[in-house]
């Protein structure tokens, strides 16, 4: 699921199930309150979802409420796709009406995919989308930055697609644009090391020693996850200290 869709999807799920239950469920309020914290990384989102899923499966009335809510969402998706097909049918020229029946199912399938709150998006898709707006320029202060928004969506795939994301980090982590390097550091590199420290820290170390701009990108990172483990934290801090002493920071 795309990162930008995750919180609204989880919010809708929790609210929808609560709406199907006739009594207050304090635990659902607790899950709702944890959404802001859970979005911080792929690991926390996965843990949140597993805990919510286990809770919803823990009692019969919750399972029934979940089933009712999901059935309603499926019905809404089908109705939406049917309306889309009907609108297209109304504007089709007569010469194309014979072909319309053959493509109607494809249109319906596409519509259902668009309306589903659990849309599946491949890492290659979000990387290509980000590449279309990079390197770009930093947005004016107070305005939403399309570059940061595009990179945020890539973070969702760090746990399962680290090699593809490392290649993206290498490409843009040495860019002269300081704001872009900050985005790469805080949205991707520090979380990559948080999930896959042993695999990628040696590559980060090697690259930072030979590239002053990439060294600056690394120096913008904080320790998360695996990078905070004692032995890894020592390696992380030692590289930071060495890069600072050698004047690698731009």
Buried (B, 14 or more C-beta within 10 A) or exposed (E): BBBEBBBEBBBEBBEBBBEBBEEEBEBBEEBBEBBEEBBEBBBBBEEBBEBBEEBBEEEEEBEEBBEBBBEEBEEEBBEBBBEBBEEBBEEEEEEEEEEEEEEBEEBBEEBBEEBBBEEEBEBEEBBEBBEEBBEBEBBEEEEEBBBBBBBBBBBBBBBEBBEBBBEBBBEBBBBEBBBBBBBBBBBBBBBBBBBBBEBBBEEBBEBBBEBBBBBBBBBBBEBBBBBBEEEBBEBBEEBBEBBEEEEBBE
